[in-house]
Amino acid sequence: MRIQRQVLVGAAVGVGFFVGMGVLLWAGSQGLLGGSHGTAKRLMVVAEQAMRRGQLPEAQAKLEELISTSPDAPWIDKTLFTLGQVYEQQQLFNEAQIMYRLLLERFPSSSWAAQAQTRLGTVNVALLFSPTITASDTSYEVTPGDTLGRIAAAYGTTVELVKRANGLSSDVIRPKQMLKLPKGHFNIVVDKSQNQLLLSQDNTFFKVYSVATGENGSTPTGAFTVTSRIVNPTWYKQGAVVPPDSPENILGTRWLGLDKPGYGIHGSVDPTSIGQQVTAGCVRMTNADVEELFAIVPAGTQVTIVD
């Protein structure tokens, strides 16, 4: 299984300019529109010059004009990617998400597709951890007696995610306070052949991570469930107990234990091992990546491991 070739990125959803853009791109791909590629090229040159000068609104305007007027230009995939970057640099994450999704849906074989998928993952996380409420989120009004733990459990999410999405520095909440909560369900697929971990939300691509898997195929395949979540785990190895702060503790900063005893997804003290088949059977990530994943996925998350 090759994750990057089998990911479903979902339909791009937008209004106004973005709906029109989708229609124009379809019409261009069907050869229903003419257009001056010379004009499109000039718009691209002006946009790139504006980007180099740091004039992002000007670059945005030229790229939007290019897509609207020349949707059949041969470099339209690059234009979508570049416009996504421009939006992202201005923290217009909703708009960037739409551009990257459009590129992946319309031009899945593009040379820009792999970069677009990587950027889409980064944007998806930025939106999830921000106060912006998207179609994948809901609003919740705190009632007397509520705690973050109870709310997170009721909505199938984590306390860490609720805090990060709402800018909370403590666990204190008050009645009538409005909270952003994710309403989608996350699941994980680990591809041993690619040493990749695919995180999906409601069966739609969310982000892909590079991981290390077991030496000599020792990572088990099948369907599993996250049953334990531990911050700064202790490593219980044969004949010794290695505390979290020991440089010999290979588990890193987070542990997501599976319902197969002894196996889980964890961090690393050796980030150079990521991307290789070198572990004793667990799935290893960088500490930064596993901390991000830990904040997103609750206990009960389904994990499928394939060869």
Backbone torsions as a table, in degrees:
resi	resn	phi	psi	omega
1	MET	NA	130.9	177.4
2	ARG	-113.2	110.1	-172.4
3	ILE	-56.2	-45.6	-173.0
4	GLN	-65.3	-24.6	-179.2
5	ARG	-90.1	-15.0	-173.8
6	GLN	-114.0	4.3	-179.0
7	VAL	-71.3	135.8	172.3
8	LEU	-101.2	115.7	-174.6
9	VAL	-87.1	-9.3	177.7
10	GLY	83.5	165.7	-178.9
11	ALA	-78.3	136.9	174.3
12	ALA	-75.0	131.8	-177.1
13	VAL	-116.7	127.6	178.0
14	GLY	-161.0	173.9	178.3
15	VAL	-127.1	167.8	173.7
16	GLY	57.6	-118.3	-176.5
17	PHE	-55.0	-39.7	-173.4
18	PHE	-74.7	-35.9	174.5
19	VAL	-63.7	-46.3	178.5
20	GLY	-60.6	-37.3	179.3
21	MET	-63.2	-42.5	179.0
22	GLY	-62.6	-41.9	178.6
23	VAL	-64.0	-43.7	-179.8
24	LEU	-63.7	-40.8	179.3
25	LEU	-64.2	-39.8	177.6
26	TRP	-63.8	-45.8	-179.0
27	ALA	-62.0	-40.8	178.3
28	GLY	-63.8	-39.1	-179.4
29	SER	-68.5	-22.7	178.9
30	GLN	-91.3	1.1	179.4
31	GLY	73.8	23.4	-177.0
32	LEU	-90.1	-7.5	-178.3
33	LEU	-121.1	146.3	169.6
34	GLY	-91.1	-160.5	177.2
35	GLY	152.2	151.0	179.2
36	SER	-93.4	110.4	177.9
37	HIS	-68.8	-24.9	176.1
38	GLY	-64.3	-44.5	176.7
39	THR	-63.0	-42.5	179.4
40	ALA	-61.4	-41.1	179.7
41	LYS	-63.2	-41.7	178.5
42	ARG	-62.7	-40.9	178.7
43	LEU	-63.3	-39.4	178.1
44	MET	-64.3	-43.1	179.5
45	VAL	-61.6	-45.5	179.9
46	VAL	-63.0	-41.2	179.5
47	ALA	-63.0	-43.6	-179.8
48	GLU	-65.9	-37.9	176.1
49	GLN	-63.4	-41.9	178.6
50	ALA	-63.9	-37.9	177.9
51	MET	-63.9	-41.6	179.5
52	ARG	-64.5	-30.2	178.2
53	ARG	-84.4	-3.2	-178.4
54	GLY	78.7	15.1	-179.1
55	GLN	-92.9	74.7	-171.7
56	LEU	-66.8	-39.9	177.4
57	PRO	-60.6	-37.0	178.1
58	GLU	-67.3	-44.3	177.8
59	ALA	-60.3	-41.7	178.7
60	GLN	-59.3	-46.3	-178.0
61	ALA	-61.6	-42.1	-178.2
62	LYS	-68.7	-39.3	-179.9
63	LEU	-69.1	-39.7	176.6
64	GLU	-63.4	-39.9	177.6
65	GLU	-64.5	-40.9	179.8
66	LEU	-59.7	-47.5	-177.6
67	ILE	-66.3	-37.8	-177.5
68	SER	-70.8	-34.8	-174.4
69	THR	-98.3	-23.8	-177.6
70	SER	-135.6	61.3	-176.9
71	PRO	-67.9	-11.5	179.2
72	ASP	-101.5	11.2	177.8
73	ALA	-60.1	141.9	-174.6
74	PRO	-66.2	-16.5	179.8
75	TRP	-109.1	27.3	-177.3
76	ILE	-64.8	-28.9	177.4
77	ASP	-65.0	-41.8	176.1
78	LYS	-63.5	-37.6	179.9
79	THR	-63.3	-43.9	177.8
80	LEU	-60.4	-43.7	179.8
81	PHE	-64.3	-43.9	-178.3
82	THR	-65.2	-42.1	178.1
83	LEU	-64.5	-37.4	174.8
84	GLY	-59.2	-42.4	177.5
85	GLN	-62.6	-42.8	-179.5
86	VAL	-62.6	-44.9	176.4
87	TYR	-60.7	-45.7	-176.9
88	GLU	-61.2	-41.9	-179.7
89	GLN	-65.7	-21.6	176.1
90	GLN	-96.4	9.0	-178.8
91	GLN	60.1	30.6	172.2
92	LEU	-92.8	72.0	-168.2
93	PHE	-69.8	-34.9	176.5
94	ASN	-59.6	-45.5	-178.3
95	GLU	-67.8	-39.9	177.8
96	ALA	-63.0	-41.2	178.8
97	GLN	-58.5	-43.0	-179.5
98	ILE	-64.1	-42.4	-179.4
99	MET	-62.9	-46.8	-178.5
100	TYR	-65.4	-38.3	177.7
101	ARG	-66.0	-42.3	178.0
102	LEU	-58.7	-44.0	-179.8
103	LEU	-60.9	-46.6	-176.8
104	LEU	-67.9	-33.7	180.0
105	GLU	-75.9	-43.5	-175.0
106	ARG	-82.6	-31.7	-174.2
107	PHE	-133.5	63.6	-175.5
108	PRO	-63.7	-21.0	180.0
109	SER	-97.4	6.7	-178.7
110	SER	-63.0	149.1	174.7
111	SER	-67.5	-12.4	178.6
112	TRP	-94.4	-4.4	-172.9
113	ALA	-63.9	-43.4	-177.8
114	ALA	-62.9	-43.2	178.1
115	GLN	-65.7	-38.1	179.4
116	ALA	-63.8	-39.5	178.8
117	GLN	-64.1	-41.8	178.3
118	THR	-62.5	-46.5	-179.7
119	ARG	-65.9	-37.4	178.8
120	LEU	-60.9	-41.7	177.7
121	GLY	-60.4	-43.4	179.1
122	THR	-63.6	-42.6	180.0
123	VAL	-66.8	-41.2	178.6
124	ASN	-58.1	-42.7	179.4
125	VAL	-67.7	-42.1	179.5
126	ALA	-59.2	-42.4	177.8
127	LEU	-66.4	-42.8	-178.9
128	LEU	-60.8	-40.5	-176.8
129	PHE	-86.8	4.2	-178.6
130	SER	-104.4	166.5	177.2
131	PRO	-72.9	-8.8	-178.1
132	THR	-63.3	126.6	179.1
133	ILE	-95.0	119.2	-179.8
134	THR	-105.7	-176.1	177.9
135	ALA	-64.9	-16.6	179.9
136	SER	-91.8	5.4	-175.7
137	ASP	-125.2	169.0	174.2
138	THR	-141.0	162.6	176.7
139	SER	-101.8	144.3	-179.5
140	TYR	-134.8	133.1	177.1
141	GLU	-97.4	123.1	-178.4
142	VAL	-65.6	135.3	177.6
143	THR	-111.9	159.2	178.7
144	PRO	-54.8	135.5	-179.8
145	GLY	91.2	-9.8	178.3
146	ASP	-67.1	148.1	168.5
147	THR	-130.5	159.9	177.9
148	LEU	-60.7	-37.5	180.0
149	GLY	-63.2	-43.8	-179.9
150	ARG	-67.0	-41.9	179.7
151	ILE	-63.6	-46.6	-179.3
152	ALA	-60.9	-42.9	-179.9
153	ALA	-65.0	-40.9	-178.5
154	ALA	-65.6	-31.4	-177.4
155	TYR	-102.5	8.9	175.6
156	GLY	64.3	39.8	179.9
157	THR	-132.4	-165.9	-177.9
158	THR	-117.1	153.0	175.2
159	VAL	-60.7	-39.5	-179.8
160	GLU	-58.6	-43.1	-178.9
161	LEU	-67.8	-42.7	178.6
162	VAL	-60.2	-41.8	-179.8
163	LYS	-66.7	-44.6	-177.7
164	ARG	-68.5	-38.7	-178.6
165	ALA	-70.2	-23.8	-176.2
166	ASN	-112.4	9.8	176.4
167	GLY	63.6	34.2	-178.3
168	LEU	-91.3	130.6	178.8
169	SER	-97.1	-7.7	178.0
170	SER	-141.7	178.8	179.2
171	ASP	-88.2	3.9	-176.6
172	VAL	-78.1	126.9	173.5
173	ILE	-132.0	162.7	-176.7
174	ARG	-132.4	152.2	179.0
175	PRO	-56.4	143.2	-179.6
176	LYS	76.7	-3.4	174.8
177	GLN	-68.6	136.6	179.7
178	MET	-94.2	132.0	-179.7
179	LEU	-121.8	142.7	169.9
180	LYS	-85.7	130.3	178.5
181	LEU	-131.1	137.3	175.0
182	PRO	-72.1	139.4	179.1
183	LYS	-108.8	-5.9	178.6
184	GLY	-86.9	164.1	178.9
185	HIS	-109.9	135.2	-179.0
186	PHE	-97.4	148.1	170.8
187	ASN	-144.7	162.8	-171.2
188	ILE	-125.9	137.6	169.5
189	VAL	-124.9	125.9	175.8
190	VAL	-105.4	122.5	179.0
191	ASP	-102.8	105.5	-177.6
192	LYS	-64.6	-35.1	-177.0
193	SER	-67.2	-28.0	-179.3
194	GLN	-104.9	-7.8	-173.6
195	ASN	51.9	51.6	179.7
196	GLN	-130.4	146.8	174.3
197	LEU	-116.6	119.0	179.6
198	LEU	-100.5	121.5	174.8
199	LEU	-101.2	125.1	179.2
200	SER	-119.8	151.1	173.4
201	GLN	-120.2	117.9	-176.2
202	ASP	51.9	45.0	177.2
203	ASN	63.3	21.1	175.9
204	THR	-117.3	138.1	-178.5
205	PHE	-49.5	133.6	174.7
206	PHE	-118.7	-55.2	177.9
207	LYS	-163.4	150.9	174.9
208	VAL	-119.0	137.5	-178.8
209	TYR	-119.7	147.2	170.7
210	SER	-84.1	136.5	-177.2
211	VAL	-136.7	170.0	167.7
212	ALA	-108.7	143.4	178.7
213	THR	-124.3	-173.5	-169.3
214	GLY	-73.5	141.1	175.2
215	GLU	-64.8	139.8	179.3
216	ASN	56.0	35.6	176.2
217	GLY	69.8	23.3	-173.2
218	SER	-75.4	-11.4	174.1
219	THR	-72.3	124.1	-175.3
220	PRO	-69.9	147.3	175.9
221	THR	-100.9	156.6	179.3
222	GLY	132.8	-169.2	-179.4
223	ALA	-104.3	128.6	-176.7
224	PHE	-133.5	174.8	179.8
225	THR	-134.8	139.8	173.5
226	VAL	-71.0	120.5	-178.2
227	THR	-113.1	-18.4	-179.8
228	SER	-142.5	147.8	-179.6
229	ARG	-134.5	117.8	-174.0
230	ILE	-129.9	130.1	173.6
231	VAL	-88.4	133.6	-180.0
232	ASN	49.3	66.4	-174.2
233	PRO	-70.6	149.0	169.0
234	THR	-83.7	140.6	-179.9
235	TRP	-99.6	116.2	177.5
236	TYR	-98.7	95.3	177.9
237	LYS	-103.5	167.1	-175.2
238	GLN	-59.4	119.4	175.7
239	GLY	82.7	3.5	-178.4
240	ALA	-157.3	155.1	173.2
241	VAL	-119.4	117.1	-175.2
242	VAL	-104.8	116.0	-176.5
243	PRO	-68.5	163.4	-176.2
244	PRO	-59.7	-33.9	-175.0
245	ASP	-88.1	6.0	179.8
246	SER	-81.4	136.3	176.2
247	PRO	-65.3	-12.1	178.4
248	GLU	-89.5	-4.3	179.9
249	ASN	-79.6	109.7	-173.0
250	ILE	-82.1	-1.5	-173.1
251	LEU	-85.1	-9.7	179.2
252	GLY	70.2	-149.3	-169.5
253	THR	-97.0	-10.6	-178.6
254	ARG	-143.8	150.7	177.2
255	TRP	-133.7	125.0	171.2
256	LEU	-113.5	97.7	-175.0
257	GLY	-80.6	141.0	179.6
258	LEU	-96.9	167.5	179.9
259	ASP	-79.3	14.3	167.5
260	LYS	-107.1	108.1	-171.9
261	PRO	-51.2	133.8	177.4
262	GLY	90.1	-7.1	-177.4
263	TYR	-116.1	145.2	178.4
264	GLY	-170.6	-175.4	175.2
265	ILE	-110.0	127.4	-174.9
266	HIS	-146.3	175.2	179.4
267	GLY	-81.9	-159.6	-173.1
268	SER	-155.9	147.5	169.4
269	VAL	-97.7	-1.1	-178.6
270	ASP	-132.6	81.6	-177.8
271	PRO	-63.1	-18.2	179.6
272	THR	-69.4	-14.9	-179.4
273	SER	-81.9	-12.5	-176.9
274	ILE	-65.3	137.4	-177.0
275	GLY	95.2	0.9	-178.4
276	GLN	-120.3	166.9	175.0
277	GLN	-102.2	88.2	-170.2
278	VAL	-135.4	-5.1	-174.8
279	THR	-84.4	174.3	176.7
280	ALA	-82.5	2.8	178.4
281	GLY	140.7	-21.7	178.6
282	CYS	-77.5	169.7	174.6
283	VAL	-99.8	122.0	-174.1
284	ARG	-109.8	136.7	178.1
285	MET	-127.5	166.5	169.4
286	THR	-65.7	157.1	179.3
287	ASN	-61.1	-40.2	-179.9
288	ALA	-62.0	-43.1	-178.9
289	ASP	-69.3	-42.0	-177.5
290	VAL	-69.9	-31.5	176.1
291	GLU	-66.8	-38.9	176.0
292	GLU	-64.1	-49.0	-179.9
293	LEU	-62.2	-40.7	-179.5
294	PHE	-59.0	-39.4	179.6
295	ALA	-67.9	-25.7	-173.7
296	ILE	-90.3	-43.1	-169.3
297	VAL	-100.9	127.6	178.0
298	PRO	-87.2	171.7	169.2
299	ALA	-59.1	143.1	-176.6
300	GLY	98.9	-9.8	178.4
301	THR	-63.2	135.6	-179.7
302	GLN	-81.6	135.3	178.8
303	VAL	-125.6	119.4	176.4
304	THR	-110.5	128.5	-179.7
305	ILE	-114.8	125.8	-177.0
306	VAL	-124.5	156.6	177.5
307	ASP	-72.7	NA	NA
